[in-house]
Amino acid sequence: MPHDGSDAQDGSELFRQLPNILTLLRILAIPLLVWLLSYPGPRESVAAMGVFFLASMTDFLDGWIARRYGLVTPLGKLLDPLADKLLVVSALVMLGVLERDPGVPGWLLVVIIGRELSVTGLRSIAAVEGIVMGAEVTGKTKMLLQTLGVHFLIVHYRYLGVSFHDVGLTLLVLSAVVGTWSAVDYHLQVFARLRLRPARWG
């Protein structure tokens, strides 16, 4: 029977959707992460860290594949940052309510989540106005510190003489400082560009 090429087309279409599939897997991992973080024990904590690590790796992979093979899509542009925010915020909220001593200070969570909400809103305004907000070095540094900090805080317990909670909390505080700085910089850039534009109202 002659081969009609449908299998090749299906494979090609599946590959084109691979970045979005990885992003969706990151979102689907959140309920499992939340469930594992509902239990404060050492084994559950390590398992939750494993889930968070794998989910975080999909963020790197989907972005790399999309850029490397020119597979950036409008859906991907929407889902990718949304998945990142949902994953990190879900982990932080669970760490905040988890009954472990010591815990994560509430004020720190407010600063981090508030920063994410403000920058997300700013990006929406910038997109409407046609302003491109690139990923600054401070923003990437914040994300790296934040992701590493969450990994350590999820594990929490002391291993090989190292307090994973203390290391994670230090990294998270540093990420909040860098993140606040980058958020202020983002706002100043966008407001400066908006002031240079003629008013549309009136």
C-alpha positions in Angstrom: 0.0 0.0 0.0 1.5 3.4 -0.9 2.4 5.7 1.9 0.4 8.9 1.8 2.7 10.9 4.1 0.0 11.4 6.8 2.2 9.9 9.5 5.0 12.4 8.6 2.5 15.2 8.7 1.2 14.2 12.0 4.7 13.9 13.4 5.6 17.3 12.0 2.5 18.9 13.5 3.2 17.3 16.9 6.7 18.7 16.9 5.4 22.2 16.0 3.1 21.9 19.1 5.9 20.5 21.4 6.6 23.8 23.1 2.9 24.3 24.0 2.6 20.7 25.1 5.6 21.2 27.5 4.0 24.4 28.8 0.7 22.5 29.4 2.6 19.7 31.2 4.0 22.4 33.5 0.5 23.6 34.3 -0.7 20.0 34.8 2.2 19.4 37.3 0.8 22.1 39.6 -1.9 20.0 41.3 0.6 17.2 42.0 3.0 19.8 43.5 0.3 21.3 45.6 -0.8 17.8 46.8 2.8 16.8 47.8 3.3 20.1 49.6 0.2 19.4 51.7 2.4 17.0 53.6 5.4 18.4 55.6 7.4 15.2 55.8 10.9 14.8 54.4 10.0 12.2 51.8 7.1 14.2 50.5 9.2 17.3 50.4 11.9 15.7 48.3 9.3 14.3 46.0 7.7 17.8 45.7 11.1 19.3 44.9 11.5 16.7 42.1 8.2 17.7 40.6 9.1 21.4 40.8 12.5 20.7 39.2 11.0 18.8 36.3 8.3 21.4 35.8 10.9 24.2 35.9 13.0 22.3 33.2 10.0 22.3 30.8 10.2 26.1 31.0 13.8 26.0 29.7 13.0 23.3 27.1 9.9 24.9 25.6 11.5 28.2 25.2 14.7 26.8 23.7 12.8 24.6 21.2 10.5 27.4 20.2 13.4 29.8 19.5 15.7 27.2 18.0 13.1 26.0 15.5 11.1 29.1 15.0 8.0 27.7 16.7 7.0 30.8 18.7 3.2 31.1 18.5 0.7 33.6 20.0 -0.7 30.8 22.2 2.8 30.1 23.4 3.4 33.7 24.2 0.3 33.7 26.4 0.7 30.3 28.1 4.4 30.3 28.8 4.6 33.3 31.2 1.2 32.2 32.7 2.5 28.7 33.4 5.6 30.2 35.0 3.6 32.5 37.3 1.1 29.7 38.3 3.9 27.3 39.1 6.0 29.7 41.2 3.0 31.4 43.0 1.4 28.0 43.8 4.7 26.8 45.3 5.1 30.0 47.3 1.5 30.0 48.6 1.8 26.4 49.8 5.2 27.1 51.5 3.5 30.0 53.2 0.7 27.9 54.7 2.6 24.7 55.3 2.9 23.8 59.0 6.7 23.7 59.2 9.0 25.5 61.6 10.6 27.8 60.6 8.3 28.9 57.9 8.4 31.4 55.1 7.6 35.0 56.2 4.2 36.3 54.9 5.6 39.7 54.1 8.2 38.1 51.8 5.4 36.3 49.9 3.4 39.5 49.6 6.4 41.4 48.1 7.2 38.6 45.6 3.6 37.9 44.5 2.8 41.7 44.4 5.9 42.3 42.2 4.7 39.5 39.8 1.2 41.0 39.5 2.4 44.5 39.0 4.9 43.5 36.2 2.2 41.3 34.6 -0.2 44.2 34.5 2.5 46.5 33.2 3.3 44.1 30.4 -0.4 44.1 29.4 -0.4 47.9 29.2 2.9 47.9 27.3 1.6 45.3 24.8 -1.6 47.4 24.1 0.6 50.5 23.5 3.0 48.5 21.2 5.9 48.8 23.7 8.2 45.8 23.7 9.5 44.9 27.1 12.6 42.7 26.7 13.9 40.4 29.4 16.4 42.5 31.3 19.4 40.9 33.1 17.9 41.8 36.5 14.7 40.0 35.6 16.6 36.9 34.5 18.7 37.0 37.7 15.5 37.4 39.8 14.0 34.3 38.1 17.1 32.2 38.7 17.4 33.2 42.4 13.7 32.7 42.9 13.6 29.3 41.3 16.7 28.0 43.2 15.3 29.5 46.5 12.0 27.7 46.0 13.8 24.4 45.4 15.7 24.7 48.7 12.6 25.8 50.6 10.6 22.9 49.4 13.2 20.5 50.7 13.4 22.5 53.9 15.2 20.0 56.1 18.9 19.8 57.0 21.0 17.4 54.9 24.8 17.0 55.2 24.9 19.7 57.8 23.2 22.2 55.5 19.9 23.9 56.4 18.0 23.9 53.1 15.5 26.3 54.6 18.1 28.9 55.5 19.8 28.7 52.1 16.4 28.9 50.3 15.2 31.8 52.4 18.4 33.7 51.7 18.0 33.1 48.0 14.4 34.1 48.1 15.1 37.4 49.9 17.8 38.2 47.3 15.3 37.4 44.5 12.8 39.8 46.1 15.4 42.6 46.3 16.5 42.1 42.6 12.9 41.6 41.5 11.8 44.8 43.2 14.6 46.7 41.5 13.8 45.2 38.1 10.1 46.0 38.6 10.9 49.7 39.4 13.1 49.8 36.3 10.4 48.3 34.1 7.8 50.8 35.3 10.1 53.8 34.8 10.9 52.6 31.2 7.3 52.2 30.2 6.0 55.4 31.8 8.9 57.3 30.2 7.9 56.0 26.8 4.2 56.7 27.4 4.9 60.3 28.3 6.7 60.7 25.0 3.6 59.7 23.1 0.8 62.1 22.1 -2.4 61.7 24.1 -5.1 59.6 22.4 -8.0 60.9 24.5 -10.1 64.1 24.3 
